[in-house]
């Protein structure tokens, strides 16, 4: 169970956009299966401030291959579609967009964070993030460990 530090930074469920979009493709660190979406690393839940900050920076420094405890999302569908198209053009396979309903009851215990607030609250320099990740500051969100399958309301394949 996550500890008070991350509870402090958790974005209130009632303030989340109704829908978040996830771009999923072969080779991403996030696993999609019958029970939902799973981060590459699901064992850590108690972080010091510095460790949490480092994990956020590592997650948004895409060239690092450390298993991340986070799953990224967009709050704007068009941004997700554009990103999915970039991934497809870059040769990624099995690109799809998943829509997550943040107001589903099963999302109540999920820790979701707003990227722009985390950058501010954790005093992360924009230059610490991968250049493409900086584009996601406005509408980027991420969650800790897992999104239940019941919250995924739509899946569309990008051709």
Secondary structure, DSSP 4 states (H G I P E B T S, - for coil): ---HHHHHHPPPGGGS-SEEEEEE-TT-SSEEETTEEE-S--S-----HHHHHHHHHHHT-TT--PPPSEEEEESSHHHHHHHHHHHHHTT-SS-EEEEEETTSGGGTT--EEEHHHHHHHTT--GGGS-HHHHTTTTTEEEEESEEEGGGEEEEEE--
